[in-house]
Amino acid sequence: MGYSKKDHYQPEITEKISQQYRNIIQTLGEDPDREGLIKTPERAAKAMQFLTQGYELSAEDILKSALFKEEYNEMVIVKDIEIYSMCEHHMLPFFGKAHIAYIPNGYVVGLSKIPRVVDVFARRLQVQERLTQEILQAIDQTLKPQGCAVVIEAIHMCMMMRGVQKQNSSTTTSAFTGQFQQVETRSEFLSLIGKSLR
């Protein structure tokens, strides 16, 4: 079991989404037939399909494709994983970094699979709080480790470009299971990723 990256687009879906974007452009008072906008609806349709391809992917399949029996039982951390997602409230981007750790319980997973799992959930319409929980649950339920930790730091264009228009604000979310619920283990993790949560 594995997974394949989406690099093609279904013509019918692309056409449907393109027509909606064309209508939006026209409703906003622009001319969708002018030179700079002629191909915009199709480009936007393909971009939106790419940005939401996570709906077609399975985090469990990705993790199970690279599970290896190993007696290592210390913390494994993959940090500074780039995240690009779409806020489901305004359909504007939010982006930042995820820091993920787990303590193996007989099995380790190929390191590249952790960022791929992040993309499975980030490439959907999201809120940062749910994204944090979904990544944690996927790793915890599939690997069944002694504990799992996820910290996400992101900035949200819906806060920067509109609304309160605060340019320097960022949002941090965290979730922990198992041994990471213990203060000592959690503190070690946060120290290793160079963060402090109050």
C-alpha positions as CSV (number, residue, x, y, z in Angstrom):
1,M,0.0,0.0,0.0
2,G,1.3,3.4,-0.9
3,Y,0.1,6.7,-2.3
4,S,0.6,8.7,-5.4
5,K,0.9,12.5,-5.7
6,K,-1.9,14.1,-7.7
7,D,-0.4,15.6,-10.9
8,H,-3.4,15.5,-13.2
9,Y,-6.8,17.1,-13.2
10,Q,-10.2,15.7,-14.1
11,P,-11.4,17.8,-17.1
12,E,-15.0,17.8,-15.9
13,I,-14.2,19.0,-12.5
14,T,-11.7,21.6,-13.8
15,E,-14.4,22.9,-16.2
16,K,-17.0,23.2,-13.5
17,I,-14.7,25.0,-11.1
18,S,-13.4,27.2,-13.9
19,Q,-16.9,28.4,-14.8
20,Q,-17.5,29.3,-11.1
21,Y,-14.3,31.4,-11.1
22,R,-15.3,33.0,-14.3
23,N,-18.6,34.0,-12.8
24,I,-16.8,35.4,-9.7
25,I,-14.4,37.5,-11.8
26,Q,-17.3,38.9,-13.8
27,T,-19.4,39.6,-10.7
28,L,-16.5,41.5,-9.2
29,G,-16.7,43.9,-12.2
30,E,-13.8,42.5,-14.2
31,D,-13.8,41.3,-17.8
32,P,-12.9,37.6,-17.8
33,D,-12.2,37.8,-21.5
34,R,-9.4,40.4,-21.3
35,E,-5.9,39.1,-22.1
36,G,-4.6,38.8,-18.5
37,L,-7.7,36.9,-17.3
38,I,-8.6,34.6,-20.1
39,K,-6.8,31.6,-18.6
40,T,-7.2,32.6,-15.0
41,P,-10.4,30.6,-14.2
42,E,-8.7,27.4,-15.4
43,R,-5.5,28.1,-13.6
44,A,-7.4,28.9,-10.4
45,A,-9.4,25.7,-10.8
46,K,-6.3,23.6,-11.1
47,A,-4.7,25.4,-8.2
48,M,-7.7,24.8,-6.0
49,Q,-7.7,21.1,-6.8
50,F,-4.0,20.9,-6.0
51,L,-4.4,22.8,-2.7
52,T,-7.2,20.4,-1.6
53,Q,-5.7,17.1,-2.9
54,G,-5.5,15.9,0.7
55,Y,-9.1,14.7,0.5
56,E,-8.0,12.0,-1.9
57,L,-5.0,10.8,0.2
58,S,-4.9,8.4,3.2
59,A,-2.5,9.2,6.1
60,E,-2.8,5.6,7.3
61,D,-1.8,4.2,3.9
62,I,1.2,6.5,3.8
63,L,2.4,5.5,7.3
64,K,1.8,1.8,6.8
65,S,3.8,1.9,3.5
66,A,7.1,2.4,5.5
67,L,6.7,0.8,9.0
68,F,9.8,-1.0,10.2
69,K,10.2,-3.1,13.3
70,E,12.8,-1.5,15.5
71,E,13.5,-1.6,19.2
72,Y,14.5,2.1,19.4
73,N,12.4,3.6,22.2
74,E,13.7,7.2,22.5
75,M,12.1,10.4,21.0
76,V,12.0,10.8,17.2
77,I,11.5,14.4,16.1
78,V,10.9,15.8,12.7
79,K,10.8,19.6,13.0
80,D,10.4,22.7,10.8
81,I,8.0,20.9,8.4
82,E,6.6,23.5,6.1
83,I,2.8,23.8,6.1
84,Y,0.6,25.4,3.5
85,S,-3.1,25.2,4.0
86,M,-6.4,27.0,3.3
87,C,-8.5,28.6,6.0
88,E,-12.0,27.2,5.6
89,H,-13.6,30.4,6.9
90,H,-12.3,32.8,4.2
91,M,-10.5,30.4,1.8
92,L,-7.3,32.4,2.3
93,P,-3.9,30.7,3.0
94,F,-2.3,30.1,6.3
95,F,1.2,28.8,6.4
96,G,4.0,28.0,8.9
97,K,5.8,25.1,10.4
98,A,5.0,21.8,12.2
99,H,7.2,20.1,14.7
100,I,6.3,16.4,15.3
101,A,7.6,13.8,17.7
102,Y,6.8,10.3,18.7
103,I,8.3,7.6,21.0
104,P,8.3,4.3,19.1
105,N,6.7,1.2,20.6
106,G,8.3,-1.5,18.5
107,Y,8.0,0.2,15.1
108,V,9.5,3.3,13.4
109,V,8.3,4.9,10.3
110,G,10.3,6.3,7.3
111,L,11.1,9.9,8.2
112,S,9.7,11.3,4.9
113,K,6.3,9.9,5.7
114,I,5.8,12.3,8.6
115,P,5.8,15.4,6.3
116,R,3.6,13.6,3.8
117,V,1.0,13.0,6.6
118,V,1.2,16.7,7.3
119,D,0.3,17.4,3.7
120,V,-2.6,15.0,3.7
121,F,-4.4,17.2,6.2
122,A,-3.0,20.5,5.3
123,R,-4.1,20.1,1.7
124,R,-7.7,20.5,2.7
125,L,-10.0,23.3,3.8
126,Q,-8.8,23.6,7.4
127,V,-8.6,25.4,10.8
128,Q,-5.2,25.2,12.5
129,E,-6.7,23.6,15.7
130,R,-8.2,20.7,13.8
131,L,-5.2,20.3,11.6
132,T,-3.1,19.8,14.7
133,Q,-5.4,17.1,16.1
134,E,-5.8,15.3,12.8
135,I,-2.0,14.9,12.4
136,L,-1.6,13.7,16.0
137,Q,-4.5,11.2,15.7
138,A,-3.2,9.7,12.4
139,I,0.2,9.1,13.8
140,D,-1.0,7.9,17.2
141,Q,-3.6,5.5,15.8
142,T,-1.4,4.0,13.1
143,L,2.0,3.8,14.8
144,K,0.5,3.2,18.3
145,P,3.6,4.8,19.8
146,Q,4.3,5.4,23.5
147,G,3.4,9.0,22.9
148,C,3.1,11.6,20.1
149,A,3.4,15.4,20.0
150,V,2.5,18.0,17.4
151,V,3.2,21.7,17.6
152,I,2.2,24.0,14.7
153,E,3.1,27.7,14.3
154,A,1.4,29.6,11.5
155,I,0.4,32.9,10.2
156,H,-3.0,33.5,8.7
157,M,-3.7,35.7,5.7
158,C,-7.3,36.1,6.8
159,M,-5.9,38.1,9.8
160,M,-3.2,39.9,7.8
161,M,-5.0,40.9,4.6
162,R,-8.5,41.6,5.9
163,G,-10.3,41.8,9.2
164,V,-8.0,43.0,12.0
165,Q,-5.1,43.3,9.6
166,K,-2.4,42.5,12.2
167,Q,0.8,41.8,10.3
168,N,3.0,40.4,13.1
169,S,0.6,38.0,14.8
170,S,1.1,34.2,14.7
171,T,-0.8,31.3,16.1
172,T,0.6,28.3,17.9
173,T,-1.4,25.1,18.5
174,S,-0.2,21.9,20.2
175,A,-1.5,18.4,21.0
176,F,0.1,15.5,23.0
177,T,-0.6,11.9,23.8
178,G,0.9,9.2,26.0
179,Q,4.3,10.0,27.5
180,F,4.2,13.6,26.1
181,Q,1.5,14.3,28.6
182,Q,4.1,14.1,31.2
183,V,5.7,17.4,32.0
184,E,9.3,16.1,31.8
185,T,8.9,14.5,28.4
186,R,6.9,17.4,27.0
187,S,9.6,19.9,28.3
188,E,12.4,17.8,26.6
189,F,10.5,17.9,23.3
190,L,9.8,21.7,23.5
191,S,13.5,22.3,24.4
192,L,14.7,20.2,21.4
193,I,12.5,22.2,19.0
194,G,13.5,25.4,20.6
195,K,10.0,26.5,21.7
196,S,8.2,27.2,25.0
197,L,4.5,27.0,25.4
198,R,2.9,28.9,28.2
